[in-house]
Amino acid sequence: MATTWRSFSHQLTEYYAAPYRAAFLKARQQEDDLFFLLVLSEALGVPNPASFHTMELLPIVYEDFHAWHTRMGTDRSPLENLQCC
């Protein structure tokens, strides 16, 4: 009986969440792109008052850098010291 209720609850959750899944994914992608821009702003030539704090995040950001710059519409890396393509 408990598995039936769990299954019903899961299906009901999927029914209500499915129409919004794409919107949530797009919102998360936009937040991630803004985060990348803030972390890489000093390297892109935009003054960043928090560059001392965002410097620690650069190794984490470099892993997904290629996907980010292709999403932003650049074929090659906009940074001279980081060639990923």
N, C-alpha and C positions, 0 to 999 in steps of 0.2 A: 504494500500500500504506500509506503514511504517513497519508494522509487517512482511510483506513478505520479505522486505529487511533485517530486523533484523534476521529473520529465516535463510535466505540465507547466511548472513554474519556469523552466528553462525555455520552453517553446513560447510561452507568453512574453518573456523578456526579449527573445529574439524578434517576435512580432512587433513589439513596440520600438525596439532599438534599431532595427534594420533600415528604416527610412533615413535615419540621422547619422548612420555610420560614415557615409561619404563626407558629410558636412564636418563631422568631428575630425576625420582624417585630414581634410583640407585645412582646417583651423590649426591642427597640430603642425602640419607642414609649414604653414606661414609663420608660426611661432619659432620653429626650428630655423627657418631661413633668417628671421630677424636676429636670433641668437648668434648664428654664424656671422652675420654682418657686424654685430657688435663686437664679437671676439676678434674678428679679422680686420676691423676698421683701421687700426693703426698701420697694419701692413698694406692696406689699400690706399693709404694716404689721407684718411679722414682722421682729424684729431680726436682722440678718445681720452677723456679725463680719468677713466678707470682702467687705463691700459696696464697699470701695474698689477691689478687684480685679475684681469682677463688673460695675462701672459701665462698663468698657470694652466689655463684651459686649452692652449694651443695644441699640445700633443693629442688631446682627445679629439679636437676638431679636425686635425689633419687626416684622420682615418676616413672621414666622410667628405673630404674637400672636393674630390672629383665629382661626386654626385651633386654637390651644392652648386658648383660653378656651371655645370651643364644645365641644371634647372634654372639658373639665372640667365641663361642664353649666351654664354661665352663658350666658344669651342675649345679654347686653350686656357690655361691657368692665367688669371690676371696678375699673379705675383711673379716677379722675376726670379726670386730665390726658391720658389716651389714649383717644380715641373712635374706634373702627375700624368700628363698625356703623352 
